[in-house]
Structures are given as structure tokens and as C-alpha cells.
């Protein structure tokens, strides 16, 4: 999952993670008035909020952005039909209306979804926002020139698979209807009970056809949010946002928009970002980061400083780090071998290798420990905190490996505390106690990504991770365990090559449900069922620890994103 202003399940899967998810109780950052809120008193409008980041906010076009819940910085400019609830913790996993008057109205078994726009919506130039603009914004996201956005509509909209976007295809997508300026209807080729979550993606942001400049639109996209772009240097390395005078708080209940200016400065080294936030000098006193965590060493230093510790936001996000098996490669074709490794894993040492208990929480389930995902507690191969080598040896003996065996574990050489050498070494040491000799194969990041997501070249055992596009079990389980999503020529994420009809059918049945609580329970039950197959070994969920400047107020961290929400922050 790439997680900064952009959160992408596909990027997450290829381990280009910018940040590292869950706990029994969600832990959010302090609110105004709490210790560390940046001073007493209520948050007020005014001032400049500085955002210090590593990676530029590249491709600042709603068609090209792949975000969860509308993203962080992008959601200041691009409003969508729905958005994430901007509240702390578990409440923040709810989907709420944004441009629409309410959530979508499903019909025909959740294959048709209808939304109505609020009255009085305007762009930064004062012109009205219509459903035709939302339809056009979606259509241009199909253009090859504007690739990079979420893939769901191409798969789900009737006719989407063959549509090439408005620059090449004559006419628009008939499956997106706009009977009037305030009504938009989506016709899907399959039931999607989660469609309200999908409608938070930036591809649902309105784009007026008359203002579209193709690939150059990103230089000055027309704002529907509280801020407009007044500067965009070096493809998002420097973004300056100022107030959109035609945005109205009356029809936007989610974004507080306290600062007058948002100044995003990227291309910075992680250590420099944390040093500047620690010092909180000058403009940095009113600064935050949307993509840089505190590392283990930095966290230890910060924890020892009471003042600094009061300016650390803690967040959880739906994300799981795990061992992945390829059952097509011996000896992992034998379930007893996979079970033996599951028992042998020492999660305490893995957590330590990931930065310690402040930055990682042990996992025994594939789904994150959050209600919205349908978390159902289970531990099919109880290893305790430090592994169960005795049970592992028994299973190996039953599998015909009484003298142990030698295997290879593939990992990335990237220092990401997820799929990196530290985690691999912790696994190697634990399995040695069970008579399993582990040879480590470290690959450079791109090679690692290519190999672990190739159906042809996938290793037998490798470190992997997955994050959700939205807080539901569907985008977590389906890409990894739905047999119909196995990709033979391209990026494959179903590492265990599971193609079980009962699993596929249950995914389809759950997708018909528009009662999200009922769906969550069934996702949890399905997770438990799949877990018995030992196709993965859940290791840990990351915890995000991020500094913010001493003058920053109103820190809100939801379990949807796990990070500080810039739309809520005040600096006055």
C-alpha cells in the first residue's frame, strides 16, 4: 500500500510503501485541548499550514490519483460523491456523503446506484457543479493518457472494459446516466455492496469538459473543494493551495479548512522532515507530514522528551504484513509444511525487527483487527508470542522431513521494516529452532516486486503485505484469495493461487450486501475459513507514529487512513 496523500492497494502490494494496523482499541492523535494539541483554546481560521513530505504529490489530476477516501492533500481540492468520515478512530472508517445529499440508493441487487447532488455546489470560478461533470470526470479516467487511477470502474461499469475514454471513444459511457443536473446513475455488471466506498475515489471528482486540458489539466485542476491550486512546481514537488472563495462550509460538513494557505514541500529526506518537526522553528511550528513516520531510533529519542512526545500522532490503518506461500513450489505444496512454518514463527522477534511494539502489533488473522473489516479472532496455528518449534517439528516429521528441511525466503533489500532483511532474519532465526534452515534471497525493490507478483516466477516463500483501498473486508480478501483474480500475464496478487469455488461464491454473495455490518461479519467468517488453508502466515499490523509542529491544533486521525487529516488541522 502506498500511503501518503495517495493510498493504493496495488502499490502496497508491490512494496512501494511510504508508510507503514490495527489494535483492539484504535489509538488516535490528541484533539484540541488535550496534551499536545498545540496550545489551549479552540482552533481558529487563518495562517499557513506547511506539509513536509518525502514524495511529491505527482500527477495531481483526479483521473490519475489512486487514493483511499479521496486522499489527504487531494481531498482539499477534489470533492467526490462520498468521502470518509473525518473523525478519530473507528468512527473515521464510516463512509459519508460529500457532493451527494446522501449515500447512494442501490437497486437491482446492488447493480444500480443512484446519487443526488446537493444544491448550490460551485467550482473555484463560481460556475455550477453538475452531474455531467462527474460523468465526464469518470470517463476521462479511462483514457490511456491519464492512467494510474483506481481500476474498479473499468471492471465494474457495463461497457467499461472496452471504453477508451472521451479522447478516443465516440460518445460517453452509457452505463453512467445523468437524467438531470443533480442526478447520476451507475449501472454495474455485478453486485457491489461497497459502491459508496468506491465513490470516494478521486475519479468521482467533477471535471467540466470545457476546462479539460488532457495531461496538462493537473497544472491547474478546477477545484470543487475548500482550496484551489495556485502553484504546482516540478510535478507536485511544491504545491501551494489557497482558499477557494466559492466553497461553502454549509454544504461541506467534513472539511474544516481552517488555514488560509496549505504549502506542500516535498522531495525531503525522512530524517530532515523529523528533525524540522522536532525543532518546530519558524514556519515548521505549524507543519505536519502526510508520508513520514518516526523510525525506531527516532521514536526512542522522542519518547524520552515529554514535550516532543506530546506532539506525536498515533494511527492505525487496515494493513497486514505476512509470509506468503506459493503452493506450486515444493515443499510448500504440502499443507503440513506450511502449517509447520506457521507454528514456528516467533512474532515477538518479528515485531522487534519491525521497530518494536510501539510500531507493530502481532497478527494471527489476515484481516486487520478492526470492526469495519469484519475482524474475527482466530489463531489456527497457535505459536504463542515466541513460536512453537516442538509442534512444528512434529508436523515436519509427519510430512516426511524428520531431519528437517532447507528452504529459501525471498525478501526485499529496501529498509522498510516490512519486507526487509531485518524481518527476514527474524524469520530465519525462529525457523532454525524447528529444524528448518532458511536461506535468504534479498532482491532490489523493483526485482522483488516483479518476481513476487509474477505467476510464472513467484518464489515459494516470500515476505508480503497488503493494505485496503477502503475499510472493508472485500478489497482485503478478494484480490488475494479470489481465484478469478489470478493474473497469469501481469501483476498477480493471489500468491497462493487459491481458486476455491466456495470461496469465490461467498465473495459474490457478500458483495450483494448493502448492509455493511452484515457484510463485515461474513468477511470475518470467510477470513477464518481461508486461514485454515495456511496459504499465508500473518505477522504484524504496523502502527503509525508521526510528529507534528507545536502550533498544530485539532489533530484527527481516523482508522480509515491511520494518519493526520490535513482537512481538520488548525494552526491558529
C-alpha positions as CSV (number, residue, x, y, z in Angstrom):
1,X,0.0,0.0,0.0
2,X,1.4,3.3,-0.8
3,X,0.2,5.7,1.8
4,X,0.7,9.4,1.9
5,X,-1.6,11.6,0.0
6,X,-2.1,8.5,-2.1
7,X,-3.1,5.1,-0.8
8,X,-3.1,2.3,-3.2
9,X,-3.7,-1.3,-2.6
10,X,-1.8,-2.3,-5.7
11,X,1.2,-0.2,-4.9
12,X,1.1,-1.5,-1.4
13,X,1.3,-5.0,-2.7
14,X,4.4,-4.2,-4.7
15,X,6.0,-2.9,-1.6
16,X,6.5,0.7,-2.6
17,X,5.1,1.6,0.8
18,X,5.7,5.1,2.0
19,X,4.3,4.4,5.4
20,X,3.5,1.7,7.3
21,X,-2.7,-1.7,11.6
22,X,-4.9,-2.1,13.9
23,X,-5.4,-2.7,17.6
24,X,-8.2,-3.8,20.0
25,X,-8.8,-0.1,20.6
26,X,-8.0,2.4,17.9
27,X,-5.5,4.9,19.1
28,X,-5.9,8.4,17.6
29,X,-3.9,11.6,17.9
30,X,-4.9,14.2,20.6
31,X,-7.7,16.6,19.9
32,X,-7.5,20.3,20.6
33,X,-7.4,20.9,24.4
34,X,-5.6,17.6,25.0
35,X,-2.0,17.4,25.9
36,X,-0.1,18.0,22.7
37,X,-2.9,19.8,20.9
38,X,-0.6,22.8,20.2
39,X,-1.9,25.2,22.9
40,X,-5.2,25.9,24.5
41,X,-8.3,27.4,23.0
42,X,-10.5,26.5,20.1
43,X,-9.0,26.1,16.6
44,X,-9.4,29.2,14.6
45,X,-9.2,30.2,10.9
46,X,-6.1,31.7,9.4
47,X,-2.4,31.1,9.0
48,X,-0.3,28.8,6.8
49,X,-0.1,25.0,7.3
50,X,3.2,23.6,5.9
51,X,3.3,20.0,4.8
52,X,6.7,18.4,4.8
53,X,6.9,15.2,2.7
54,X,9.3,12.8,1.0
55,X,7.4,12.1,-2.1
56,X,6.0,14.8,-4.4
57,X,2.2,15.0,-5.0
58,X,2.8,13.8,-8.6
59,X,0.0,13.5,-11.2
60,X,-2.3,16.0,-9.5
61,X,-5.2,15.0,-11.7
62,X,-8.3,13.3,-10.2
63,X,-8.2,10.8,-13.0
64,X,-4.6,9.7,-12.3
65,X,-4.7,9.7,-8.5
66,X,-5.3,6.4,-6.7
67,X,-6.4,7.3,-3.2
68,X,-8.3,5.9,-0.3
69,X,-11.2,8.0,0.9
70,X,-10.2,10.8,-1.5
71,X,-6.6,11.1,-0.3
72,X,-5.2,13.6,2.1
73,X,-3.9,16.7,0.2
74,X,-6.1,15.8,-2.9
75,X,-9.3,15.9,-0.9
76,X,-8.6,19.6,-0.2
77,X,-9.1,20.3,-3.9
78,X,-11.2,17.4,-5.2
79,X,-14.6,16.6,-3.6
80,X,-16.3,13.4,-4.6
81,X,-19.8,11.9,-4.3
82,X,-18.9,10.4,-1.0
83,X,-16.0,10.7,1.4
84,X,-14.6,9.3,4.6
85,X,-16.0,10.5,7.9
86,X,-13.4,12.9,9.3
87,X,-13.4,11.6,12.9
88,X,-10.9,9.9,15.2
89,X,-10.5,6.2,15.4
90,X,-13.2,3.7,14.4
91,X,-15.8,6.4,13.7
92,X,-13.5,7.5,10.9
93,X,-14.0,4.3,9.0
94,X,-17.5,5.3,8.0
95,X,-18.4,6.5,4.5
96,X,-20.5,9.7,4.4
97,X,-22.0,11.9,1.7
98,X,-19.8,14.6,0.2
99,X,-21.1,16.2,-3.0
100,X,-24.1,14.0,-2.8
101,X,-27.1,14.7,-0.5
102,X,-26.8,11.2,1.0
103,X,-25.3,7.8,0.4
104,X,-26.1,6.0,-2.8
105,X,-29.5,4.3,-3.3
106,X,-28.9,0.8,-4.5
107,X,-31.4,-1.2,-6.6
108,X,-31.5,-4.3,-8.8
109,X,-29.4,-6.3,-6.3
110,X,-26.8,-3.6,-5.8
111,X,-26.0,-3.4,-9.6
112,X,-27.6,0.1,-10.0
113,X,-26.6,3.0,-7.7
114,X,-28.3,6.5,-7.8
115,X,-26.9,9.7,-6.2
116,X,-28.4,13.2,-6.0
117,X,-26.1,16.3,-5.8
118,X,-26.5,19.0,-3.2
119,X,-27.8,22.3,-4.4
120,X,-25.6,25.3,-4.8
121,X,-22.3,23.5,-5.4
122,X,-19.7,25.6,-7.2
123,X,-16.2,25.4,-8.7
124,X,-13.5,27.9,-7.8
125,X,-14.6,30.1,-10.8
126,X,-18.1,30.3,-9.5
127,X,-19.6,28.0,-12.2
128,X,-22.0,25.3,-11.0
129,X,-21.0,21.7,-10.5
130,X,-23.3,19.3,-12.3
131,X,-23.6,15.5,-12.6
132,X,-22.5,15.8,-16.2
133,X,-19.1,17.0,-14.9
134,X,-18.9,13.9,-12.6
135,X,-19.8,11.7,-15.5
136,X,-17.1,13.4,-17.7
137,X,-14.5,13.1,-14.9
138,X,-15.1,9.4,-14.7
139,X,-15.0,9.0,-18.4
140,X,-11.6,10.7,-18.7
141,X,-10.2,8.4,-16.1
142,X,-10.5,5.6,-18.8
143,X,-8.1,7.5,-21.1
144,X,-4.7,5.8,-21.6
145,X,-3.1,9.2,-21.3
146,X,-4.5,9.6,-17.8
147,X,-3.7,6.1,-16.4
148,X,-2.8,5.4,-12.8
149,X,-6.2,5.8,-11.1
150,X,-8.3,3.1,-9.4
151,X,-9.2,0.2,-11.7
152,X,-12.6,-0.7,-10.3
153,X,-14.9,1.2,-12.7
154,X,-13.2,-0.3,-15.7
155,X,-14.1,-3.7,-14.3
156,X,-17.5,-2.9,-12.8
157,X,-19.3,-0.5,-15.1
158,X,-21.2,-2.0,-18.0
159,X,-19.1,-1.4,-21.1
160,X,-16.1,-0.2,-19.1
161,X,-13.8,-3.0,-20.3
162,X,-13.9,-1.7,-23.9
163,X,-14.2,2.0,-23.3
164,X,-11.1,4.1,-24.2
165,X,-12.1,7.5,-22.7
166,X,-13.6,10.6,-24.2
167,X,-10.5,11.5,-26.4
168,X,-10.8,8.3,-28.5
169,X,-14.2,6.8,-28.0
170,X,-17.2,8.4,-29.7
171,X,-19.9,9.2,-27.2
172,X,-19.7,8.5,-23.5
173,X,-20.3,5.6,-21.1
174,X,-23.9,4.7,-21.4
175,X,-23.7,2.9,-18.0
176,X,-23.3,6.3,-16.3
177,X,-26.6,8.2,-16.8
178,X,-27.3,11.9,-15.9
179,X,-31.1,12.4,-16.3
180,X,-30.7,15.9,-14.9
181,X,-28.1,18.2,-13.4
182,X,-28.4,16.8,-10.0
183,X,-29.0,13.0,-10.6
184,X,-26.4,10.4,-11.6
185,X,-27.0,6.7,-12.0
186,X,-24.4,3.9,-12.3
187,X,-25.2,0.6,-14.0
188,X,-22.8,-2.2,-12.9
189,X,-22.2,-5.6,-14.4
190,X,-22.1,-7.2,-10.9
191,X,-23.4,-6.5,-7.4
192,X,-21.1,-4.1,-5.5
193,X,-22.5,-3.6,-2.0
194,X,-19.4,-1.4,-1.2
195,X,-20.1,1.1,-4.0
196,X,-20.4,4.0,-1.6
197,X,-16.8,3.4,-0.6
198,X,-15.7,3.3,-4.3
199,X,-17.4,6.7,-4.8
200,X,-14.7,8.3,-2.5
201,X,-12.0,7.8,-5.2
202,X,-10.9,10.9,-6.9
203,X,-12.1,9.6,-10.3
204,X,-15.5,10.6,-9.0
205,X,-14.4,14.3,-8.7
206,X,-16.2,16.6,-11.2
207,X,-14.3,17.9,-14.2
208,X,-16.1,20.3,-16.6
209,X,-15.4,19.2,-20.2
210,X,-14.8,22.8,-21.3
211,X,-11.9,23.1,-18.9
212,X,-10.2,19.8,-19.6
213,X,-6.7,20.2,-21.0
214,X,-5.8,16.5,-21.0
215,X,-2.4,15.7,-19.5
216,X,-2.0,19.4,-18.7
217,X,-5.1,19.6,-16.6
218,X,-3.1,18.7,-13.5
219,X,-1.2,22.0,-13.7
220,X,-4.4,23.8,-12.6
221,X,-7.3,21.5,-12.0
222,X,-10.6,23.3,-11.3
223,X,-11.3,23.0,-7.5
224,X,-14.5,21.7,-6.0
225,X,-13.0,21.7,-2.5
226,X,-12.1,24.4,0.0
227,X,-8.7,25.1,-1.6
228,X,-7.5,25.8,-5.1
229,X,-4.1,25.2,-6.7
230,X,-2.1,28.5,-7.2
231,X,1.3,26.8,-7.6
232,X,2.4,23.4,-8.8
233,X,6.2,23.1,-9.3
234,X,8.2,20.1,-10.5
235,X,5.2,17.8,-10.9
236,X,3.9,18.3,-7.4
237,X,7.1,18.8,-5.5
238,X,5.9,22.2,-4.4
239,X,2.2,22.7,-4.1
240,X,0.6,25.9,-2.8
241,X,-3.1,25.9,-2.1
242,X,-5.2,28.9,-1.2
243,X,-8.8,29.3,-0.3
244,X,-11.5,28.6,-2.9
245,X,-13.8,31.7,-2.5
246,X,-16.8,29.7,-3.8
247,X,-16.5,26.8,-1.4
248,X,-19.2,26.8,1.3
249,X,-18.9,25.2,4.6
250,X,-22.7,24.9,4.7
251,X,-22.6,22.1,2.1
252,X,-19.3,20.5,3.2
253,X,-19.7,19.1,6.7
254,X,-16.4,17.1,6.5
255,X,-13.6,19.6,5.8
256,X,-12.9,22.2,8.4
257,X,-10.5,24.2,6.2
258,X,-9.0,26.3,9.0
259,X,-5.7,27.5,7.4
260,X,-5.7,30.2,4.7
261,X,-2.8,28.6,2.9
262,X,-1.6,25.0,2.5
263,X,2.1,24.9,1.5
264,X,3.3,21.4,0.5
265,X,7.0,20.9,0.2
266,X,8.3,17.5,-1.0
267,X,11.5,15.8,-2.0
268,X,12.8,16.0,1.6
269,X,14.8,13.3,3.4
270,X,12.9,11.5,6.1
271,X,15.4,12.4,8.8
272,X,15.3,16.0,7.7
273,X,11.5,16.1,8.0
274,X,11.5,14.6,11.5
275,X,14.3,17.0,12.6
276,X,12.4,20.0,11.4
277,X,9.2,18.9,13.0
278,X,11.1,18.2,16.3
279,X,12.7,21.6,16.3
280,X,9.4,23.3,15.3
281,X,11.2,26.6,14.4
282,X,9.6,29.3,12.4
283,X,7.1,28.0,9.8
284,X,7.9,24.4,10.9
285,X,6.0,25.1,14.2
286,X,2.8,25.0,12.0
287,X,3.9,21.9,10.0
288,X,2.8,18.3,9.5
289,X,3.8,15.4,7.3
290,X,1.5,13.1,5.4
291,X,4.0,10.5,4.5
292,X,6.8,10.2,7.0
293,X,6.8,8.0,10.1
294,X,9.1,8.1,13.1
295,X,11.6,5.2,12.9
296,X,12.6,3.1,15.9
297,X,15.6,5.2,16.8
298,X,13.8,8.5,16.4
299,X,10.8,7.2,18.4
300,X,13.1,6.2,21.3
301,X,14.5,9.7,21.3
302,X,11.1,11.4,21.1
303,X,9.6,9.2,23.8
304,X,12.3,10.4,26.2
305,X,11.3,14.1,25.6
306,X,7.9,14.9,27.3
307,X,7.3,18.0,25.1
308,X,8.1,16.2,21.9
309,X,6.1,13.1,22.9
310,X,3.1,15.4,23.2
311,X,3.4,16.2,19.5
312,X,3.2,12.6,18.2
313,X,0.1,11.4,16.5
314,X,-0.6,7.6,16.6
315,X,-2.7,5.9,14.0
316,X,-3.9,2.5,12.8
317,X,-4.7,1.6,9.2
318,X,-6.0,-1.6,7.6
319,X,-2.8,-3.2,6.7
320,X,-1.2,-6.6,7.2
321,X,2.4,-7.8,6.8
322,X,2.6,-11.6,6.2
323,X,4.5,-14.6,4.9
324,X,3.2,-15.7,1.5
325,X,3.4,-19.3,0.3
326,X,3.4,-20.5,-3.3
327,X,1.9,-24.0,-3.1
328,X,3.1,-24.8,-6.6
329,X,6.7,-24.8,-5.3
330,X,7.9,-27.7,-3.2
331,X,7.8,-28.3,-0.3
332,X,5.1,-25.7,0.1
333,X,2.7,-27.8,-1.8
334,X,2.3,-29.8,1.4
335,X,-0.1,-28.2,3.9
336,X,1.8,-29.8,6.8
337,X,4.9,-27.9,5.8
338,X,3.0,-24.6,5.6
339,X,1.4,-25.4,9.0
340,X,4.8,-26.2,10.5
341,X,6.2,-22.8,9.4
342,X,3.1,-21.2,10.8
343,X,3.7,-22.7,14.2
344,X,7.5,-22.0,14.1
345,X,7.2,-18.2,13.6
346,X,8.3,-16.1,16.5
347,X,6.1,-13.0,16.3
348,X,7.9,-11.3,19.2
349,X,11.1,-11.2,17.3
350,X,9.3,-10.1,14.1
351,X,7.7,-7.2,16.0
352,X,11.1,-6.2,17.4
353,X,12.6,-6.3,13.9
354,X,9.7,-4.1,12.7
355,X,10.6,-1.4,15.3
356,X,9.1,-2.8,18.5
357,X,5.7,-2.9,20.0
358,X,5.1,0.8,19.6
359,X,5.4,0.5,15.8
360,X,4.0,-3.0,15.2
361,X,1.3,-5.3,16.7
362,X,1.4,-9.1,16.2
363,X,-1.2,-10.6,13.9
364,X,-2.8,-14.1,13.7
365,X,-5.6,-13.1,11.3
366,X,-5.3,-11.9,7.8
367,X,-7.9,-9.2,8.2
368,X,-6.8,-6.3,10.4
369,X,-8.1,-6.0,13.9
370,X,-10.9,-3.5,13.1
371,X,-14.6,-3.9,13.2
372,X,-15.2,-2.4,9.8
373,X,-13.2,-5.1,8.2
374,X,-15.2,-7.8,10.0
375,X,-12.3,-8.8,12.2
376,X,-13.0,-12.3,13.7
377,X,-10.5,-13.5,16.2
378,X,-8.8,-16.8,15.4
379,X,-5.4,-18.5,15.6
380,X,-5.4,-21.8,13.7
381,X,-1.7,-22.5,14.4
382,X,-1.1,-21.1,17.9
383,X,2.6,-20.3,18.2
384,X,2.4,-18.1,21.3
385,X,4.4,-14.9,21.3
386,X,7.7,-16.7,20.6
387,X,6.9,-19.7,18.3
388,X,6.1,-23.3,18.9
389,X,9.1,-25.2,17.4
390,X,8.1,-28.5,19.1
391,X,4.7,-28.6,17.2
392,X,6.5,-27.5,14.0
393,X,8.9,-30.5,14.3
394,X,6.0,-32.9,14.8
395,X,4.3,-31.7,11.6
396,X,7.6,-31.8,9.6
397,X,8.1,-35.4,10.7
398,X,4.5,-36.2,9.6
399,X,5.4,-34.6,6.3
400,X,8.4,-36.8,5.9
401,X,11.1,-34.3,7.0
402,X,12.2,-35.9,10.3
403,X,15.7,-34.5,9.8
404,X,14.3,-31.0,9.0
405,X,14.5,-29.3,5.6
406,X,16.1,-26.3,3.8
407,X,14.0,-23.6,2.2
408,X,14.5,-20.1,0.7
409,X,12.8,-17.0,1.9
410,X,12.7,-14.1,-0.6
411,X,12.7,-10.5,0.7
412,X,13.3,-7.0,-0.4
413,X,16.6,-5.2,0.3
414,X,14.6,-2.0,0.9
415,X,14.9,-0.7,4.5
416,X,11.2,-0.5,5.1
417,X,10.8,-2.6,8.3
418,X,8.2,-4.7,6.4
419,X,9.7,-6.9,3.8
420,X,13.3,-6.0,4.6
421,X,16.3,-8.0,5.8
422,X,15.6,-7.4,9.5
423,X,12.2,-9.2,9.2
424,X,13.7,-12.0,7.1
425,X,16.4,-12.6,9.6
426,X,13.9,-12.8,12.5
427,X,12.0,-15.5,10.5
428,X,15.2,-17.3,9.7
429,X,16.3,-17.5,13.4
430,X,12.8,-18.7,14.5
431,X,12.5,-21.4,11.9
432,X,16.0,-22.7,12.8
433,X,14.7,-23.8,16.2
434,X,12.2,-26.0,14.4
435,X,14.9,-27.7,12.3
436,X,14.2,-25.5,9.2
437,X,17.3,-24.0,7.6
438,X,16.3,-20.8,5.8
439,X,18.4,-19.3,3.0
440,X,17.7,-15.7,2.5
441,X,17.3,-14.3,-1.0
442,X,17.4,-10.5,-1.0
443,X,16.3,-8.6,-4.1
444,X,16.4,-5.0,-5.1
445,X,13.0,-3.3,-4.7
446,X,11.9,-3.4,-8.4
447,X,13.2,-7.0,-8.9
448,X,11.4,-8.1,-5.7
449,X,8.1,-6.6,-6.9
450,X,8.4,-8.1,-10.3
451,X,9.2,-11.6,-9.1
452,X,6.7,-11.8,-6.2
453,X,3.9,-10.7,-8.5
454,X,4.7,-12.9,-11.4
455,X,2.5,-16.0,-11.7
456,X,5.4,-17.6,-13.6
457,X,8.3,-16.6,-11.4
458,X,6.7,-16.3,-7.9
459,X,9.1,-17.7,-5.2
460,X,7.9,-20.5,-2.9
461,X,8.1,-18.3,0.2
462,X,8.4,-14.5,0.5
463,X,7.5,-11.5,2.7
464,X,4.4,-9.6,1.6
465,X,1.9,-7.0,2.7
466,X,-1.5,-5.7,1.8
467,X,-3.5,-2.6,2.5
468,X,-7.1,-1.9,1.8
469,X,-8.5,0.8,-0.5
470,X,-11.3,1.3,1.9
471,X,-12.1,-0.2,5.4
472,X,-14.0,-3.3,4.4
473,X,-13.1,-7.0,4.0
474,X,-13.8,-7.0,0.3
475,X,-10.8,-5.1,-1.0
476,X,-8.7,-7.0,1.5
477,X,-9.7,-10.6,0.8
478,X,-10.9,-10.6,-2.9
479,X,-7.6,-9.6,-4.6
480,X,-5.6,-12.2,-2.6
481,X,-8.0,-15.1,-2.5
482,X,-10.5,-14.9,-5.3
483,X,-9.4,-17.4,-7.9
484,X,-10.9,-15.3,-10.7
485,X,-8.4,-12.6,-9.9
486,X,-5.4,-14.8,-10.7
487,X,-3.4,-13.0,-13.4
488,X,-1.2,-15.2,-15.5
489,X,0.4,-12.4,-17.6
490,X,0.7,-9.3,-15.4
491,X,0.7,-8.3,-11.8
492,X,-0.8,-11.2,-9.8
493,X,-1.7,-10.8,-6.1
494,X,-3.3,-14.2,-5.4
495,X,0.0,-15.6,-4.3
496,X,-1.5,-18.8,-3.0
497,X,-3.2,-19.4,-6.4
498,X,-6.4,-20.2,-4.4
499,X,-9.3,-20.9,-6.8
500,X,-11.9,-22.4,-4.4
501,X,-15.5,-22.3,-5.8
502,X,-16.9,-22.0,-2.3
503,X,-14.7,-19.0,-1.5
504,X,-15.4,-17.4,-4.9
505,X,-19.2,-17.9,-4.4
506,X,-19.1,-16.4,-0.9
507,X,-17.3,-13.4,-2.2
508,X,-20.0,-12.9,-4.7
509,X,-22.8,-13.3,-2.1
510,X,-21.2,-10.8,0.3
511,X,-20.8,-8.3,-2.5
512,X,-24.5,-8.3,-2.9
513,X,-25.0,-7.0,0.7
514,X,-25.6,-3.3,1.2
515,X,-25.9,-3.8,4.9
516,X,-22.2,-3.2,5.7
517,X,-22.3,-4.6,9.2
518,X,-23.8,-7.8,8.0
519,X,-21.2,-7.9,5.2
520,X,-18.4,-7.4,7.7
521,X,-19.4,-10.4,9.8
522,X,-19.3,-12.6,6.7
523,X,-16.0,-11.2,5.6
524,X,-14.6,-12.1,9.0
525,X,-16.1,-15.7,8.8
526,X,-14.5,-16.1,5.3
527,X,-11.2,-14.9,6.6
528,X,-11.3,-17.6,9.3
529,X,-12.2,-20.2,6.7
530,X,-9.4,-19.3,4.4
531,X,-6.9,-19.1,7.2
532,X,-7.3,-22.8,7.8
533,X,-5.6,-23.4,4.4
534,X,-2.3,-21.9,5.7
535,X,-1.6,-20.0,2.5
536,X,-0.3,-17.1,4.5
537,X,1.3,-16.5,7.9
538,X,0.0,-13.2,9.3
539,X,2.9,-11.5,11.1
540,X,2.0,-8.0,12.2
541,X,0.0,-4.8,11.7
542,X,2.0,-1.6,11.6
543,X,1.3,1.4,13.8
544,X,2.0,4.9,12.5
545,X,3.8,7.4,14.7
546,X,4.2,10.9,13.3
547,X,5.4,14.2,14.6
548,X,3.6,17.4,14.0
549,X,4.6,21.0,14.8
550,X,4.0,22.6,18.2
551,X,1.4,25.1,16.9
552,X,-0.7,22.5,15.2
553,X,-4.2,22.0,16.7
554,X,-7.2,19.8,16.1
555,X,-5.3,16.6,15.3
556,X,-7.8,14.0,13.9
557,X,-6.5,10.5,12.9
558,X,-9.1,8.0,11.6
559,X,-8.7,4.3,11.3
560,X,-9.5,4.7,7.6
561,X,-6.2,6.4,6.8
562,X,-4.2,6.0,10.1
563,X,-2.6,9.4,9.6
564,X,-3.4,13.0,10.5
565,X,-6.1,14.5,8.4
566,X,-5.0,17.8,6.9
567,X,-8.6,18.9,6.3
568,X,-9.1,19.2,10.1
569,X,-5.9,20.9,11.2
570,X,-5.7,24.4,12.5
571,X,-2.6,26.5,13.1
572,X,-4.2,29.4,15.0
